[in-house]
């Protein structure tokens, strides 16, 4: 793969950082070497959850919330954040790690809601692809995470765009001493994960954290054996990822603190293992901010961030040369030719800033109040080339079929206010309201058709600017009944604006094309939930019922004939659609959906060193109406109605820990037409760790111990099934300096 030469360079850099960390005197190494204890795991109720944009502890939140601690991250067999999150009740993430799937489809789903409708944050800053609105999983290694906050429920009243079904906020690790840590693991499929970090503290409240990580894997075959004959040349999906980051923190004694962070990220995913199928993403990002306390009861928080991404994407393919001028997928005795059926060049960028003024502990029933403003601009373009199948063993015979060009800029601005009212000690109500205004400008959508290697006339052109607004309220309340029992409820509205890829990017193959629609409206959700929590010294139990009504879901439908083609399609394909392939699709707000369900969670500390955790989720998710031809009242693809998780954690000795977990997925269909059936399956994972000394810890794990072969991705064709992670073993070494 093209990215592999960089991998040894990063490993050498990590090794050098380890050496620096090892020989630099550490004033608090012994203290930092002590791993988290069971007490640490149970102190989460006192954690202030940043995803609420207020000083709210976990036990006071009115929505269903979960906090995953550093200790829980360390005990998990998961190697990536998406695999860690998939066992949290309400999350709908596939069993195939993100690096085995197309980056343009890496969506974060929650509570049976389709598309990218979960806002992903790192320390309150979005970590989304600016063009496709997908999650940038490759930027968030587990080694960098202190805790993960999962806040279910519509949160656009606080965060605006994308916070439709919920918010996930990753809180990163920060220097508290001069410790260093190195972590290296080896997993089946020749998978290596390495990370190293060093904390530095200086005088006058200045500290620094330097970190780097790398992942390399040969991957595995994600297509079921039954369909491999229809996709010649397909091999294991491999990947390499590298991240490097430097963070500065300034916290002098007084009322001011600030930070500055800069990083560089590189990911190359060879989806499908084709010779010409790499998906290379790379670029820098940076963030800065400060907090200023204004007296005893108020503070101001300012944040600014930016990123640049260069995305070089090739969709790999292969075919058999049945004759000198015929390339197909059936003549298995003929020579196999590898090529790319399409290539995209995507450069894009993002700039953003936010300011929040908070008042805490106000006089009377007004417990707190927050006022804030956010700005964000994203811009980018897509230069796409579609190729014909080759006609000889020379891949240069895969001539250009057509080119598409799309470009645009979105600018978002939002104002929000939130207040907490507590007229009596046991009751607290939270009211929030946000107004968002955004523009779509500089839009271009063009296509050039080729014939016999010669470019024809360019169709399409500039697109008129547009703007949209959204007003999103939320009201929630929590009442402490007594003896550890609390009741809670919420109602909210939220939205997702169409991304640049929906508005301006048309993409095609030799047989079909999907036309962008610059007139798309935002997807809007109205929903609510009620729940109860019971907490004692030994038991935590929670129950939540929710319902979401989502209108205007963005989907593509097939244009039946030229007379039914919208103006945007005619501008690209011509009045008779002769400029386009046989199948022409068009993006539209053509679906409404309902998702409702029940989430049960529980934890039982049977003994100081033994704990059982479990969860059950019931989800009914279906279209209530469509104009796209999809069936209504049928469970959406890859959304199981019943899902159960069970885990046990032992602290066998003061140095030895063990974990065993199981996830049972009910039988389901992977498509909304209910033709691609996935039987019920159970995945068993286990891990163990042993702290040999205060500085050295060894660990091991097994994922999918019984090697169940299953697919849990949404797809419209059986050949599009993506198998979950096969059985894999991991062994690792964690060093603290």
DOSEKE-110564 format. One record per residue (C-alpha): x, y, z. Coordinates in pm, whole numbers, padded with zeros to 5 digits, always signed. Layout:
REM residues N
XYZ
...
This chain:
REM residues 737
+00000+00000+00000
+00113+00353-00069
+00106+00462+00294
+00327+00186+00435
+00663+00368+00391
+00539+00631+00637
+00455+00367+00899
+00815+00274+00996
+00899+00645+01016
+00623+00703+01268
+00724+00397+01470
+01079+00530+01487
+00941+00865+01604
+00735+00690+01871
+01040+00494+01982
+01238+00816+02012
+00964+00971+02223
+00964+00663+02447
+01338+00703+02495
+01298+01070+02586
+01021+00981+02828
+01224+00702+02986
+01531+00912+03059
+01364+01236+03161
+01326+01256+03540
+00968+01209+03650
+00844+01362+03972
+00526+01157+03988
+00592+00835+03800
+00500+00602+04082
+00176+00781+04147
+00074+00779+03779
+00166+00412+03743
-00121+00301+03962
-00409+00183+03742
-00768+00289+03804
-00943+00104+04085
-01300-00009+04131
-01358+00306+04335
-01257+00511+04034
-01506+00323+03820
-01792+00395+04058
-01718+00766+04105
-01863+00857+03764
-02183+00993+03912
-01980+01291+04034
-01835+01360+03687
-01949+01684+03525
-02076+01590+03178
-01952+01849+02928
-02201+01738+02660
-02475+01921+02856
-02294+02258+02811
-02361+02316+03181
-02220+02206+03515
-02434+01893+03533
-02320+01573+03698
-02418+01237+03554
-02666+01166+03833
-02847+01500+03767
-02896+01474+03389
-03255+01463+03267
-03171+01265+02951
-03047+00907+02933
-02669+00945+02962
-02375+00708+02992
-02014+00785+03083
-01742+00535+02987
-01446+00579+03221
-01076+00532+03148
-01085+00212+03353
-01365+00073+03136
-01174+00166+02821
-00868-00020+02945
-01062-00337+03029
-01248-00344+02696
-01124-00585+02427
-01206-00316+02167
-00915-00174+01966
-01106+00123+01821
-01360+00373+01953
-01643+00260+01726
-01612-00095+01858
-01606+00035+02216
-01928+00232+02167
-02129-00039+01991
-02215-00218+02317
-02367+00093+02476
-02750+00060+02479
-02902+00274+02206
-02594+00286+01982
-02626+00126+01636
-02272+00063+01516
-02163-00233+01301
-01932-00515+01406
-01689-00437+01125
-01425-00189+01251
-01437+00147+01077
-01111+00086+00888
-01269-00202+00691
-01549+00012+00543
-01572+00304+00302
-01495+00631+00489
-01783+00809+00313
-02026+00573+00485
-01887+00576+00841
-02195+00710+01012
-02267+00715+01383
-02620+00593+01450
-02831+00594+01763
-03178+00471+01858
-03260+00335+01512
-03229+00672+01337
-03064+00655+00993
-02780+00864+00847
-02535+01082+01041
-02754+01222+01317
-02524+01193+01618
-02295+01488+01687
-01944+01361+01764
-01723+01593+01969
-01370+01589+02106
-01354+01821+02407
-01662+02000+02276
-01523+02042+01922
-01680+01859+01624
-01487+01565+01481
-01682+01523+01158
-01569+01506+00800
-01649+01858+00671
-01769+01731+00330
-01949+01402+00404
-02059+01475+00766
-01931+01131+00870
-01727+01058+01184
-01348+01088+01165
-01285+00773+01369
-00920+00757+01265
-00847+01078+01459
-00959+00937+01795
-00732+00657+01923
-00837+00496+02250
-00501+00589+02402
-00597+00958+02392
-00932+00924+02573
-00996+00993+02941
-01370+00925+02922
-01658+00917+02674
-01989+01094+02740
-02291+00954+02556
-02595+01182+02578
-02905+01039+02410
-03191+01258+02295
-03228+01555+02063
-02968+01817+02153
-02990+02073+01873
-03120+02322+02131
-02762+02326+02264
-02539+02218+01976
-02732+02285+01656
-02661+02085+01342
-02620+01703+01358
-02723+01671+01725
-03044+01500+01616
-03052+01169+01803
-02782+01255+02056
-02430+01373+02131
-02109+01181+02201
-01834+01388+02361
-01484+01242+02394
-01286+01398+02679
-00913+01368+02612
-00638+01294+02863
-00459+01593+03010
-00126+01620+03193
-00144+01615+03573
+00221+01514+03632
+00534+01428+03434
+00443+01070+03358
+00489+00894+03027
+00320+00589+02884
+00386+00354+02596
+00139+00091+02479
+00206-00171+02212
-00027-00455+02116
-00036-00722+01851
-00361-00870+01728
-00461-01143+01486
-00463-01043+01118
-00117-00895+01166
-00267-00597+01345
-00031-00374+01540
-00141-00080+01755
+00123+00142+01915
+00088+00461+02116
+00319+00675+02326
+00266+00989+02528
+00468+01215+02752
+00348+01475+03000
+00567+01774+03083
+00504+02028+03357
+00672+02367+03383
+00653+02661+03616
+00367+02912+03636
+00096+02657+03555
+00221+02559+03209
+00207+02192+03103
+00235+01994+02782
+00121+01658+02646
+00294+01503+02345
+00138+01193+02194
+00152+00973+01888
-00013+00654+01778
-00017+00416+01484
-00235+00130+01367
-00154-00118+01094
-00362-00420+00997
-00377-00671+00715
-00749-00686+00791
-00984-00963+00691
-01223-01059+00413
-01547-00873+00485
-01756-01035+00208
-01927-01368+00284
-01784-01662+00089
-02112-01713-00095
-02074-01381-00276
-01701-01373-00349
-01759-01512-00699
-01954-01197-00787
-01672-00963-00682
-01352-01092-00846
-01025-00967-00706
-01172-00872-00367
-00933-00941-00079
-00896-00846+00287
-00961-00483+00380
-00636-00350+00526
-00545-00012+00673
-00276+00209+00826
-00343+00506+01055
-00106+00755+01216
-00171+01048+01449
+00064+01292+01620
-00046+01568+01857
+00097+01834+02087
-00118+02006+02349
-00026+02300+02573
-00222+02387+02887
-00195+02704+03091
-00355+02693+03436
-00196+02947+03668
-00328+03003+04016
-00622+03234+03967
-00929+03265+03749
-00790+03193+03403
-00697+02877+03211
-00629+02807+02845
-00513+02544+02598
-00364+02513+02251
-00364+02187+02054
-00221+02096+01713
-00213+01761+01536
-00151+01583+01211
-00350+01280+01102
-00311+01026+00824
-00531+00730+00737
-00518+00494+00440
-00795+00235+00417
-00766-00023+00140
-01134-00118+00136
-01181-00449-00044
-00810-00516-00084
-00805-00416-00451
-00475-00309-00609
-00627+00033-00685
-00866+00082-00395
-00695+00308-00142
-00877+00576+00058
-00610+00819+00178
-00709+01095+00422
-00452+01330+00567
-00415+01679+00706
-00356+01897+01010
-00600+02031+01267
-00574+02273+01557
-00785+02404+01845
-00747+02669+02112
-00953+02807+02395
-00967+02959+02739
-01190+02977+03042
-01220+03294+03249
-01401+03299+03583
-01596+03618+03639
-01639+03629+04013
-01764+03335+04218
-02065+03236+04009
-01991+03307+03643
-01743+03212+03375
-01678+03258+03004
-01558+02976+02776
-01413+03054+02433
-01315+02790+02174
-01177+02808+01820
-01076+02526+01585
-00989+02442+01229
-00892+02150+01009
-00782+02079+00654
-00838+01740+00493
-00704+01600+00168
-00905+01293+00070
-00778+01087-00223
-01035+00814-00285
-01025+00524-00531
-01299+00263-00562
-01119-00055-00654
-01252-00319-00892
-01141-00617-01096
-01276-00814-01391
-01192-01107-01618
-01083-01055-01979
-01315-01306-02139
-01222-01183-02486
-00979-00928-02623
-01240-00653-02585
-01473-00784-02315
-01419-00751-01941
-01672-00917-01709
-01705-01084-01370
-01802-01436-01473
-01528-01592-01691
-01311-01715-01408
-01063-01889-01641
-00966-01562-01809
-00694-01319-01692
-00789-01102-01393
-00737-00729-01439
-00729-00488-01146
-00836-00124-01194
-01021+00164-01027
-01375+00217-01149
-01378+00568-01002
-01147+00819-00838
-01232+01122-00622
-01005+01410-00525
-01158+01582-00220
-00986+01881-00057
-01190+02054+00213
-01156+02263+00528
-01341+02374+00840
-01315+02674+01072
-01524+02725+01383
-01557+02916+01708
-01787+02925+02009
-01839+03140+02317
-02045+03047+02623
-02124+03262+02928
-02238+03064+03232
-02390+03170+03561
-02385+02905+03834
-02553+02902+04173
-02780+03196+04109
-03005+03328+04385
-03354+03181+04423
-03502+02904+04205
-03275+02988+03909
-03002+02727+03956
-02791+02818+03651
-02803+02984+03313
-02594+02963+02995
-02585+03184+02688
-02380+03098+02384
-02296+03163+02023
-02137+02931+01764
-01991+02991+01419
-01874+02729+01173
-01780+02734+00808
-01708+02429+00593
-01605+02428+00231
-01473+02181-00018
-01495+02023-00358
-01508+01685-00525
-01337+01607-00856
-01466+01264-00958
-01363+01051-01255
-01553+00738-01359
-01374+00476-01572
-01491+00214-01819
-01382-00142-01768
-01045-00220-01928
-01038-00396-02262
-00683-00535-02234
-00450-00650-01959
-00311-00296-01958
-00511-00092-01707
-00466+00218-01924
-00739+00066-02143
-00983+00155-01862
-01072+00480-02035
-01264+00771-01883
-01641+00738-01894
-01731+01075-01739
-01613+01334-01488
-01816+01515-01221
-01724+01829-01033
-01899+01962-00723
-01810+02250-00494
-01972+02459-00223
-01945+02636+00112
-02170+02625+00416
-02167+02882+00695
-02350+02817+01022
-02432+03059+01301
-02627+02979+01615
-02746+03146+01935
-02863+02946+02234
-02980+02995+02591
-03025+02740+02867
-03151+02774+03220
-03200+02533+03508
-03478+02604+03754
-03500+02431+04092
-03798+02557+04294
-03748+02275+04549
-03443+02070+04640
-03556+01747+04474
-03683+01891+04147
-03496+02057+03863
-03623+02164+03521
-03401+02255+03227
-03517+02481+02946
-03310+02552+02635
-03370+02722+02303
-03148+02771+02001
-03177+02960+01673
-02961+02854+01379
-02907+03028+01047
-02695+02885+00769
-02614+02959+00408
-02514+02744+00111
-02303+02943-00132
-02053+02915-00417
-02220+02598-00538
-02114+02428-00861
-02233+02097-01009
-02097+01989-01347
-02052+01674-01555
-01851+01597-01868
-01927+01285-02068
-01650+01111-02264
-01679+00911-02587
-01388+00703-02716
-01151+00894-02489
-01271+01237-02602
-01445+01482-02371
-01783+01613-02478
-01960+01929-02369
-01978+02011-01998
-02330+02007-01854
-02448+02188-01541
-02280+02489-01384
-02317+02733-01097
-02595+02692-00842
-02786+02975-00676
-02707+03052-00312
-02962+02957-00048
-03019+02981+00325
-03215+02804+00597
-03309+02853+00961
-03405+02631+01251
-03557+02706+01591
-03512+02417+01833
-03647+02412+02189
-03598+02151+02459
-03756+02105+02799
-03659+01840+03052
-03701+01770+03420
-03571+01540+03692
-03733+01460+04025
-03559+01275+04308
-03834+01070+04470
-03609+00943+04747
-03419+00631+04855
-03211+00644+04537
-03508+00663+04296
-03529+00945+04040
-03775+01016+03760
-03689+01211+03445
-03844+01320+03118
-03772+01541+02817
-03922+01673+02494
-03717+01828+02215
-03674+01928+01852
-03354+01891+01649
-03225+01904+01292
-02959+01795+01046
-02865+02023+00757
-02783+01848+00427
-02406+01821+00382
-02195+01938+00092
-02202+01587-00053
-02585+01593-00056
-02605+01940-00210
-02330+01944-00471
-02166+01602-00522
-02302+01389-00805
-02140+01047-00830
-02171+00775-01091
-02067+00439-01230
-02086+00325-01591
-02445+00208-01532
-02595+00458-01285
-02563+00812-01150
-02694+00992-00841
-02755+01364-00890
-02703+01611-00604
-02987+01840-00502
-02897+02192-00390
-03259+02255-00284
-03263+01992-00010
-03426+02096+00317
-03294+01995+00660
-03405+01674+00826
-03608+01754+01138
-03687+01549+01447
-03947+01589+01719
-03918+01352+02008
-03926+01283+02375
-03844+01032+02645
-03934+00935+03000
-03718+00737+03237
-03632+00632+03588
-03307+00560+03770
-03251+00372+04094
-02911+00396+04257
-02794+00227+04575
-02452+00141+04710
-02454-00191+04524
-02704-00147+04237
-02759+00100+03951
-03069+00045+03736
-03211+00265+03463
-03509+00246+03227
-03591+00485+02939
-03874+00490+02685
-03824+00715+02382
-03999+00809+02059
-03858+01001+01762
-04059+01136+01467
-03823+01241+01187
-03942+01426+00878
-03768+01497+00550
-03505+01222+00558
-03262+01260+00271
-03265+00965+00032
-03215+00895-00337
-03492+00770-00563
-03488+00647-00922
-03612+00887-01190
-03874+00684-01381
-03850+00876-01710
-03732+01201-01865
-04071+01370-01820
-04049+01322-01441
-03692+01455-01411
-03645+01765-01190
-03460+02068-01326
-03136+01976-01146
-03136+01637-01321
-03211+01788-01661
-02925+02036-01614
-02682+01742-01587
-02843+01467-01795
-03022+01668-02063
-03390+01687-02151
-03400+01320-02260
-03151+01200-01994
-02928+01076-02279
-02619+01236-02123
-02641+01001-01822
-02627+00624-01763
-02941+00412-01780
-03024+00450-01409
-03059+00805-01281
-03116+00872-00909
-03188+01202-00738
-03150+01316-00376
-03475+01420-00210
-03638+01479+00131
-03868+01189+00053
-03894+00989+00374
-04053+01029+00717
-03972+00782+00993
-04066+00679+01345
-03825+00527+01596
-03935+00425+01942
-03804+00189+02200
-03701+00091+02549
-03351+00100+02700
-03274-00089+03021
-02936-00070+03194
-02809-00221+03515
-02496-00270+03722
-02468-00492+04031
-02158-00476+04251
-02193-00819+04407
-01865-00783+04595
-01591-00520+04614
-01403-00705+04340
-01688-00844+04132
-01944-00660+03920
-02207-00751+03661
-02326-00502+03398
-02610-00558+03155
-02834-00384+02907
-03141-00449+02694
-03266-00242+02403
-03594-00270+02216
-03610-00059+01900
-03899-00025+01657
-03777+00187+01365
-03963+00220+01035
-04068+00463+00764
-04408+00618+00826
-04434+00759+00471
-04210+00775+00164
-04203+00911-00190
-03903+00697-00280
-04079+00364-00321
-03953+00219+00007
-04200+00017+00218
-04361+00174+00523
-04414+00004+00859
-04125-00238+00791
-03833-00245+01035
-03539-00055+00891
-03242-00256+00775
-02978-00361+01029
-03179-00230+01327
-03247-00526+01558
-03568-00508+01755
-03405-00681+02052
-03045-00648+02166
-02894-00765+02495
-02550-00719+02650
-02403-00878+02961
-02060-00830+03114
-01875-00941+03425
-01569-00773+03573
-01342-00936+03831
-01055-00790+04026
-00906-01132+04101
-00616-00986+04298
-00484-00636+04351
-00284-00682+04030
-00498-00908+03813
-00825-00807+03641
-01053-00999+03406
-01359-00921+03195
-01603-01136+02995
-01885-00986+02790
-02154-01112+02554
-02373-00934+02301
-02686-01104+02165
-02835-00961+01847
-03187-01067+01756
-03263-01196+01406
-03318-00911+01160
-03314-00806+00797
-03030-00595+00658
-03258-00416+00411
-03589-00237+00451
-03745-00459+00183
-03677-00750+00422
-03511-00982+00171
-03159-01011+00322
-03195-01213+00641
-02943-01223+00925
-03016-01492+01188
-02973-01414+01556
-02616-01430+01682
-02416-01390+02002
-02066-01244+02016
-01848-01321+02320
-01545-01106+02409
-01301-01137+02698
-00995-00958+02832
-00748-00977+03118
-00463-00764+03248
-00185-00818+03501
+00017-00539+03660
+00359-00701+03700
+00511-00389+03860
+00408-00032+03922
+00542+00051+03575
+00467-00261+03369
+00132-00409+03277
+00060-00692+03035
-00282-00763+02890
-00463-00984+02644
-00807-01022+02491
-01016-01218+02247
-01286-01069+02025
-01566-01290+01891
-01434-01592+02081
-01664-01840+01907
-01585-01695+01561
-01946-01622+01466
-01983-01510+01104
-02246-01238+01086
-02328-00914+00907
-02501-00622+01079
-02463-00342+00823
-02750-00185+00631
-02737-00285+00265
-02962-00313-00040
-02791-00620-00191
-02677-00951-00044
-02333-00904-00200
-02304-00583+00001
-02303-00762+00336
-02003-00668+00552
-01896-00934+00799
-01826-00836+01157
-01480-00881+01303
-01366-01243+01290
-01221-01412+01597
-00904-01226+01691
-00659-01244+01978
-00468-00949+02121
-00165-00936+02347
-00016-00612+02469
+00233-00439+02693
+00170-00111+02872
+00466+00077+03021
+00450+00373+03257
+00747+00596+03330
